[in-house]
Amino acid sequence: MTQIIKMEINEIEIPKDMLPHAPKVASLRGYALSRHTIGISFHPVEKWAKRALWEGEVRVEETADSIILLLPHVLSSFYSITEDNITISTSPKTNTIQIDIE
């Protein structure tokens, strides 16, 4: 019998070309917007803060080609994020990131 175990992850890698105007920062603002959506922003977003289930700091690491979001345990465990159950979209206009969890 084979059992497939999907490990929760707390690191989400985003190619830099998805956010061409991203400033270099050590942390971002994270928002648990719904049971299936996380919002990440370089600046506080009042509209998100008003409806967020959780709001806090998301640490960032950077490589030559990508930005790596280091999600706090409270987010990664609540959403049970795995590599194959997320969709990432970005808005270069607002420098925001939306993570949808299936």
Secondary structure, DSSP 8 states (H G I E B T S, - for coil): ----------EEEEEGGGSTT----SEEEEEEEETTEEEEESS--HHHHHH-SEEEEEEEEE-SSEEEEE--HHHHHHHT--TTSEEEEEETTTTEEEEEE-
